[in-house]
């Protein structure tokens, strides 16, 4: 099924890759907004979350960056059919877990949103591993 061997890459691969990229573009946008214009980005947040984001521990902030940028770059790698997508999504999964741990310790974690984010990253990691095993990634 690999384009390098004469077969076609399934449409489902492109659907997952492009939807993943769109999802992660939104995450990257939110990250940049929180960094460049935190007042606007946090305008609708409750006071506890607002305080947490503005004063989060360095380790949780580091995890947040790994989670966002690992997933964004993993999606770019998936669209480019690069095998590096697998490692980037794993880094993202670890980073997101660290970030969510910080939010949980501060008592501000939105459980449903956290579960959704972790599920999407885990799915993209699994899907990229599966795609690599099928020879779709180079």
The 8 nearest C-alpha neighbors of each residue, nearest first, counted from 0:
[[1, 6, 7, 8, 2, 135, 4, 134],
 [2, 0, 6, 3, 135, 4, 8, 7],
 [1, 3, 6, 7, 5, 4, 8, 0],
 [4, 2, 1, 5, 6, 0, 7, 135],
 [5, 3, 2, 1, 6, 0, 7, 134],
 [4, 6, 2, 3, 1, 7, 0, 8],
 [7, 5, 0, 2, 1, 4, 8, 3],
 [8, 6, 2, 0, 1, 9, 5, 4],
 [7, 9, 1, 0, 2, 10, 6, 12],
 [10, 8, 11, 12, 7, 13, 0, 1],
 [9, 11, 13, 12, 14, 8, 7, 15],
 [10, 12, 14, 9, 13, 15, 8, 16],
 [13, 11, 15, 10, 9, 14, 16, 8],
 [12, 14, 16, 10, 11, 15, 17, 9],
 [13, 15, 11, 17, 12, 16, 18, 10],
 [14, 16, 18, 12, 13, 17, 19, 11],
 [17, 15, 13, 19, 78, 14, 18, 77],
 [16, 18, 20, 19, 14, 15, 13, 21],
 [19, 17, 21, 15, 20, 16, 14, 22],
 [20, 18, 22, 16, 17, 21, 15, 74],
 [19, 21, 74, 17, 23, 18, 22, 24],
 [20, 22, 24, 18, 23, 19, 17, 25],
 [23, 21, 19, 25, 20, 24, 18, 26],
 [22, 24, 26, 71, 20, 25, 21, 27],
 [25, 23, 27, 21, 26, 22, 20, 28],
 [24, 26, 28, 23, 22, 27, 29, 21],
 [25, 27, 23, 29, 28, 24, 30, 67],
 [28, 26, 30, 24, 25, 29, 23, 67],
 [27, 29, 25, 31, 26, 30, 24, 32],
 [30, 28, 32, 26, 27, 31, 33, 25],
 [31, 29, 27, 33, 28, 32, 26, 34],
 [32, 30, 34, 28, 33, 29, 35, 27],
 [31, 33, 29, 35, 36, 34, 30, 40],
 [34, 32, 37, 30, 40, 31, 36, 35],
 [35, 33, 31, 32, 37, 36, 30, 29],
 [34, 36, 32, 33, 31, 37, 30, 40],
 [37, 35, 32, 38, 39, 33, 34, 40],
 [36, 38, 33, 40, 39, 41, 34, 35],
 [37, 39, 41, 36, 40, 42, 33, 32],
 [38, 40, 42, 37, 41, 36, 32, 33],
 [41, 39, 37, 33, 38, 32, 42, 36],
 [42, 40, 44, 38, 39, 43, 37, 49],
 [41, 43, 39, 44, 40, 38, 37, 49],
 [44, 42, 41, 45, 40, 39, 49, 46],
 [45, 43, 41, 42, 49, 48, 46, 47],
 [44, 46, 48, 47, 49, 43, 41, 42],
 [47, 45, 49, 48, 50, 44, 51, 43],
 [48, 46, 50, 49, 45, 51, 107, 44],
 [49, 47, 51, 50, 45, 46, 107, 52],
 [48, 50, 46, 52, 47, 51, 44, 41],
 [51, 49, 47, 53, 48, 52, 54, 46],
 [50, 52, 48, 55, 54, 49, 53, 47],
 [53, 51, 49, 55, 54, 50, 48, 33],
 [52, 54, 50, 51, 55, 49, 37, 48],
 [55, 53, 51, 52, 50, 56, 49, 57],
 [54, 56, 51, 52, 53, 60, 59, 57],
 [55, 57, 59, 58, 60, 54, 101, 51],
 [58, 56, 60, 59, 61, 55, 62, 54],
 [57, 59, 61, 60, 56, 62, 97, 98],
 [60, 58, 98, 62, 101, 61, 56, 57],
 [59, 61, 63, 57, 62, 58, 56, 64],
 [62, 60, 58, 64, 59, 63, 57, 65],
 [63, 61, 94, 98, 59, 97, 65, 60],
 [64, 62, 98, 60, 66, 61, 65, 95],
 [63, 65, 61, 67, 66, 62, 68, 60],
 [66, 64, 94, 62, 69, 68, 91, 63],
 [65, 67, 91, 94, 95, 63, 64, 69],
 [66, 68, 64, 70, 65, 69, 27, 63],
 [67, 69, 71, 70, 65, 66, 64, 72],
 [70, 68, 91, 87, 65, 72, 66, 71],
 [69, 71, 73, 91, 68, 88, 67, 72],
 [70, 72, 68, 23, 74, 73, 69, 67],
 [73, 71, 75, 69, 74, 70, 68, 76],
 [74, 72, 84, 70, 87, 76, 71, 88],
 [75, 73, 20, 77, 71, 76, 72, 19],
 [74, 76, 72, 78, 77, 73, 79, 71],
 [77, 75, 79, 73, 81, 84, 74, 78],
 [76, 78, 80, 74, 79, 84, 75, 81],
 [77, 79, 75, 80, 16, 76, 74, 17],
 [78, 80, 76, 77, 81, 75, 136, 74],
 [81, 79, 136, 77, 78, 76, 137, 82],
 [80, 82, 76, 136, 137, 83, 79, 77],
 [81, 83, 136, 137, 84, 85, 131, 80],
 [84, 82, 81, 85, 86, 87, 76, 73],
 [85, 83, 73, 76, 87, 82, 77, 86],
 [84, 86, 83, 127, 88, 87, 128, 124],
 [87, 85, 89, 88, 83, 84, 90, 73],
 [88, 86, 73, 69, 84, 90, 89, 85],
 [87, 89, 91, 124, 70, 90, 73, 85],
 [88, 90, 86, 92, 91, 87, 124, 93],
 [91, 89, 87, 93, 88, 92, 69, 94],
 [90, 92, 66, 69, 88, 94, 70, 89],
 [91, 93, 89, 95, 90, 94, 120, 88],
 [92, 94, 96, 90, 91, 95, 97, 89],
 [95, 93, 62, 66, 65, 91, 97, 96],
 [94, 96, 66, 98, 92, 97, 93, 63],
 [95, 97, 99, 93, 94, 98, 100, 92],
 [98, 96, 62, 100, 94, 95, 99, 59],
 [99, 97, 59, 62, 63, 95, 101, 100],
 [98, 100, 102, 96, 101, 97, 95, 103],
 [99, 101, 103, 97, 98, 102, 96, 104],
 [102, 100, 104, 98, 99, 59, 103, 105],
 [101, 103, 108, 99, 105, 107, 100, 104],
 [102, 104, 106, 100, 108, 105, 101, 99],
 [103, 105, 101, 106, 102, 100, 107, 108],
 [106, 104, 102, 103, 107, 101, 51, 108],
 [107, 105, 103, 104, 108, 102, 47, 101],
 [108, 106, 102, 105, 48, 103, 109, 47],
 [107, 109, 102, 103, 110, 106, 99, 113],
 [110, 108, 112, 111, 113, 107, 102, 114],
 [109, 111, 113, 112, 108, 114, 115, 103],
 [112, 110, 114, 113, 109, 115, 116, 108],
 [111, 113, 115, 114, 109, 110, 116, 108],
 [112, 114, 110, 116, 115, 111, 109, 117],
 [113, 115, 111, 117, 112, 116, 118, 110],
 [116, 114, 112, 118, 113, 117, 119, 111],
 [115, 117, 113, 119, 118, 114, 112, 120],
 [116, 118, 114, 120, 115, 119, 121, 113],
 [117, 119, 121, 115, 116, 120, 122, 114],
 [120, 118, 122, 116, 121, 117, 115, 123],
 [119, 121, 123, 117, 122, 118, 92, 124],
 [122, 120, 118, 124, 119, 123, 117, 125],
 [121, 123, 125, 119, 120, 124, 126, 118],
 [124, 122, 126, 120, 125, 121, 127, 119],
 [123, 125, 88, 121, 127, 122, 126, 85],
 [126, 124, 122, 128, 123, 127, 121, 129],
 [125, 127, 123, 129, 128, 124, 122, 130],
 [126, 128, 130, 124, 129, 85, 125, 123],
 [129, 127, 131, 125, 126, 130, 85, 124],
 [128, 130, 126, 132, 127, 131, 125, 133],
 [131, 129, 127, 133, 135, 132, 128, 126],
 [130, 132, 136, 128, 134, 133, 129, 135],
 [133, 131, 129, 130, 134, 128, 135, 136],
 [134, 132, 130, 131, 135, 129, 0, 1],
 [135, 133, 131, 132, 136, 1, 130, 137],
 [134, 136, 130, 1, 131, 133, 80, 137],
 [137, 135, 80, 131, 82, 81, 134, 130],
 [136, 81, 82, 80, 135, 134, 131, 83]]
